[in-house]
Amino acid sequence: TQTIVVDYCQNLECLHVGDEQAGCTYYWSPLWAYVFGVTDASQTPEKLTAYTYPEGQGKKGANNVVSMIYRWLQQHGFCKKRITGKELNIIADNCAGQNKNKTLIKFCALLLEMGFFEKINLIFLVKGHTKNVCDRMFNSLKVMYQRSNIWNYTELLEVLDKHDDVKVDPVWAEDFHDWESCLNQHYKKKLDKTIQEYHLFEFSSKSQDKNARSARIMRKFECAVTENETEQNPTKADDYELLVAPKYNGELNTSSCARRERKDSMHDSLFVEGLENCEAPGVSPIKKVEVWTKWLSISDKGRFLDPKAKWERVCPKPTPEEVEKVIASSPRRSLGTRLSSILTPTRKSPTRKNRKRG
């Protein structure tokens, strides 16, 4: 049995002043770095894998979450051809935009139908009690971050990767895939039931109903409240409800031949054709301008402009069009003047020999 806990960390700053008072930087637009944590709760002590990426390389949506969970499973020997795991437990909070959504549920369905696992339990913590092991491991992740001055993204990765139980894995735009479009090809676009009111979803390949194969079963919990105690009573196995209905060439067909063709099609999507990449959201022009004017002016320029900083991917210099757009929306014209000295090389004053004699 493999149990993982997944969660997003509080946004971190790529440019961070932690060794001194924040000062004027408190009011500037921060350049965020996102950290998605996957903690292996099956071993002691727990190990956290922190998938870190700058805001311009990816969002914090369902496609990003599924991409990183699938990446973790592959890195740990799962989701490979002819290898079947016994049971997988995924524990997460109730955030609908990231975890508790149809994309993650259909992803669990795909893992089961492909034969990667015999059983999958998708567990969402009860509201008000969502503190988990990932939150504790994030404190270890940020020990050195909170007391360091950081002037580029590479330094941020080095500072975060200091704890023995934490492994930082940087990811980029090409590591995020459009799982939603892929899953909609194999499953109905809409789920048969609402999911926000439930906290446990069980996916099993050993269902009693032949037509309720793979991930199309959900265990429903009802809350029985008495005067002295509150307890959760699971319903009987006969009360399983179909949740994710498979789609065979646009129609529901449960014949063995159709299931075999369907599995071959899913196999091709994962291993042959590959998934399409998600489009990188990029960095807003105002943040680019502030990074390359305000932050550059107070930073250690040797560290800020380090060739290993990867600024072309993290936050490239703003184009003249972006500068004009920012200037037009800001009453402070000095921003454009300060940035122009960075975008264009400064001219040297003419020597006495080159001056024209009047």
N, C-alpha and C positions, 0 to 999 in steps of 0.2 A: 504494500500500500504506500502510495506517494502522496504527501500532503503539502500543498504550497499555499502561502498567504500572499495576496497581491494588493498593492495600494500605491497611490501617488504621494510623494513627499511634498512638503511645502516648497513653493518655488524658490530657487536659489538665484543669486545674482552672479552673472559672469564677471562683472567688475564690482568688487566688494571691498569696503573699508571696514575691517573688523578689529584692527590693531590700535585704532584711535577713534576719537569722536567723529561721527558722520559729517557734521558740519553742513555745508551747502549741498552735498551729495544726497542728503535726505529728501530734497525736493526735486531731484532729477529723475527722469524716466529710467527705470532699471532695465537692463538687458537680461531677460530671464533665462535660466537653465531649468529644464524639467527633469525630474528623477522619478522613474517608475521602479518600485522595489518588488522583487520576488524573493520571498524568504522560504527556504526549505525547512519546514517544521518537522520533517521526518527524522532528523538527526539532532544530536546534542553535542555541542552548542549549535544553535540555529545559525545558518549562513545566509547572508543577504547578498543578492546580486542586484546592483543598482544600475539600471539602464538609463544613461544620462545623455541628453541632447539639448542643443540650444533652441530657442523658440522659433527661429527661422527655418529649422529643419523639419519640424513636425508639430502637430496639434496634440490635444489631450482627449482624443475621441476613442470610439470603439475600435476602429481599425488599428490605431496605435497600440491599444491594450492587447488585442488579439495577436498582433504581430510580435510583441515582446514575450507574451506567454508561449507562443509557438517557438520562438527563438530559444527560450529557456529549456523547453522540452527537448528540442533537438540537441542542445549543448550537453544535456545530461543523459543522452542515449535513448530517448524516446522518439516516437513519430518517425520511425525508419521502416523500410520494407522488411516484411517477415519477422518483425519484432512486436510482440504484444505484451503490454503491461497488464497487471491484474486490476488494480483499482487506483483511481486518481481523485483526490479531494482538492477542490479549489475554493478558498475562502476569501471573501471580499466584502466591501461595504455596499451600501444601497445606492450609490451614485448612478443615476440612470444614463447619463451621457457617457460614462466610461465603462462601468461593469455590468449593471443590471439592465441589460438590453437584449434585443433579439439577435444581434450579431454574435455575442458571446454564447448564447444558448445554441444557436445554429452551429457555431464552431465546435461545441462539445458534441453535438450530433454527428458532425463530420468525423471527429476523432474516433467515435465509437463505430461508425459504419465502415471506416477504413481499417478497422481491426487493430488500432493502436492500443486500445484499452478494452477490458471486458465490462468495466463499470466506472461511471463518473458521477461524483456528487458535487454539485455546484451549490455552495452554501453562502448565504448572505446574512451578515450579522444583524441583530435586531436594532432598530433605530434607538439611539441613545446609549448603545453599548458597542460601538464600532471600533473602540481602541483595540489594536491587535499587535502582534509581534513585530510587524513591519514598523509601526510607530516607535517602538522601543529601539529597533535597530537603526532607525533614522537618527536618533540621538547620538549613537556611536559614529554615524557617518559624518555628523556636523561638528564634532568636537574641535578639530583644528580649523574648520571653516569659520567658526564664530570668532576666532582670535587672529585671523590672518588678513593681510592686505593682498588682494588678488587683482592682477592687472591684465590677464588674458584667460581665454578658455582652457588652454592647456594647463596653466597653473591651477585652475579650479579642479580639474580632473586629478591632478597630483595630490592636492590637499585632501580631497574626499577619499582617496584610496590609501588611507593611512592605517586603518583598523584591521586587525587580523581576521575578523569575522565578516568583513565587508569586501566585496569585489566590485569595482567600478568597470562597467562595460559601455564605452561610448558607442552610440548609434547615430546614424545619419539618415537623410531622407530616403536613400535607396534601400534602407532596411525596413521601411514601412510599406505594407502592401494593402491593396484594396480588397480586403476580405469580404466586405459587405456585398460587392457586386458578384464575387465568386460564389458566395453562399446562396445568393438569390437565384443563381442558375440551377441549384440542386434542391432548394426548399421553397415552399410557398413564401411570398414576400411578407405576408402578415401572419403572426402567430394566431393559433386558434383560441387562445385565452389570454387575458391580461396577466402580467407577471409581477406588477409592483406590490401586490398584496401578499405574495408568497416569499418564503425565505429558504426553502430547500427544494432543489430540483435534482431528481435522480434519473440517470441515463443508464440503461442496462441492456445488454444484448441477450439476456435470458428472460425475456418477457413471456408471460403465460399466453398472451394473445399473439398469434402469428402476424397479424396486420399491424400490431403495435411494436414493431421492431425498432432497434437502435434507440435513437434519442427522443422518441415521440412519447415519452411517459414522464409524468410529473407527479411527485408525491404532494398531496395537499394537506396542509396543517390547519386545524381548527383550534381556536383558543377557548378553553373551558374555564370560566372564572367562578370561583366559589368565594365564600366569605373569608375563609382562612388562607387560601393558597391559589396560585395561578399556575396552571400546568398546560402543556401542549399535548394533545392526543392525536397521533397520526391515524388516519383512516385505514381501512382494510385494503388489501392488495386489489380487491375488486373495484375500488374507488379511484384507481389510477385514471388520469385524464390525458387524452392525447393533446400534445402541445405543439410539436413541430411535425408537420406533414411533409413527406418527401415528394419530390416532383420528378416524374419520369417523362421526359420529352413534352413537358407542359401539361401532362395529365397524371392523375393518381393511378398507378398500376403496380400491384404488389406481386406479380408473377416472378418466379425465380429468374427467368431470363431477363426481365426488365431490371431486377435488382443487380444482376451481374453486369449488365451494360452500364447501369448507373455508377457502380463502383469503379469500373474502368474509366468512365468519364471523370470522376472525382480524382482518380489516380493521375490522369493526364493533366488536370488542372494544377496539381501540386508538384509533380515531379518532371513532367515533360514540357508542357507549355509554360509553366511558371505563372505566378500572379503578377498583375500589373502593380506598378509602384504608385504610391500616393503622391500627389503634387505637394511640393514644399510650400508652406504659407509665406515664407519670406519675412523680413523685418520691416516695420513701418518706417517711412522716410524720417519722421521726427526723431525716432530713436537712433537712426543712423547718424543724423546730424548731431545729436547730443553726444553720442559716443565719440565721434571724430572731432568735436570741438571742446565741449566741457570736460568730458572724462580724460581726453588726451592732455588737456592743459594742466591737470593736477596729478597725473600719473607719473610713474617712473617710466620715462619714454623708452629706455633701453629694454625694459621688460614688456611694455605695451606693444612695441613694434618688433618684437622677437619674430624671426621668420617661422618659428614653430607654432606661432599663435593661431594659425589657420583663420585669420580674419576674413579671407575671401569666402569662407563657408559660414562662419559664425555671424559676421556683420560686415559686409563689404562697404567700401566707401560709397557715399551717396553720389549719384550722378548729378550733373548740372541741372537737369530737369527736376530732380527731387529737391535740390536745394532751392530752386525758384519756387517750388510749390510750398515748401516750409516757410520761406520768407514771406510769401504772399498771405499766408495764414497767421503770421506772427508779427506783432508791431515792432519787435526788436530787430532792426535791420543789421545789427552787428553780427548776427549769426552767419549770414552769407559772407561777410567780409573775412571773418575768422576762418571759415571753411575754405574759401577760395585759395588761401595760402597753402592749404594741404593738397587740394586737387591739382593745382598748377604750380610748377616750380617757380621760385622767385627769380626775378631778373636782377642781374648785377648792375650796379650803377656804371655808366660809361666812364672809361678812363680818360685822362686828359688828352691822350693822343687821338682818341676817337671822337672827341667833341668837335663840333664844327666851330670854326673861328668866325666870329661875326665881323 
